[in-house]
Amino acid sequence: MVKGGKVDRKFGKILADLKNDHEDGDYGLISMLDEEDAEKALKDAGQFIAEIERLVHSPKNGKR
């Protein structure tokens, strides 16, 4: 979706960052996510979800 230009590049980075945080928390020896990082991750996740909802409900996808 990012390569095709349907989704802004920043959302590709957000998804990659959230995936890395998730993997570090689950599989890393030490997880160093502080409150500020967690708040940013929640904000980023909300933006990502809003973008995907926008995409799913866009007329170009035949949804409405």
N, C-alpha and C positions, 0 to 999 in steps of 0.2 A: 504494500500500500504506500509506503514511503517512496520507494523507487519509482512507482507509477505516478507519483505526484498527487495522490488523493489525500494523503495525510502529511502534515508538516513534519519536517525532519526532527523538530524538537521532540515529537512524540515517540519517534524511534529511539532517541537517546533516553527519554524518560523510561520507556519499557526496558531497555537494556540495563539502566541503572537499578531499577526496581528488581529485576531478575538477579542481578549480582548481589544486591543486599539480601535477597531471599536465600540465595545459595550460601552466602557467607554465614548467615544466621543458622542455617540448617546443617551445613557441612564444615564450616570453618572451625579451627581450633579455638579461636577467640573472636567473638563478635563485638565490634567497637562502635555500635550505633548509639549515639547519644540522643537526648530529647530533641535537640535542634534538627538533627538528621532525620529523626522519626517524623517530626512535624512537616519537614520538607517532602518526605516520601509520601505522606498522606495527601498533601496539597497536590503533588505531581500526579498521584494516582487518581484524584478527583478530576483533574484536567484531562487525563488520558481517557477516563470513562466518559466524560462529557463529549470528547471528540469522537469516540467510537459510537456513542448514541447518535450524535449528529450525522455521522456517516451512514449508520444503519437506517436512519429515518429520512435520508436525503431522497428527493424524487428520482435521482439518477439510478438509485438501487431498486426502484419499483416499489418502494415502501411508502406508505402514508396512510 
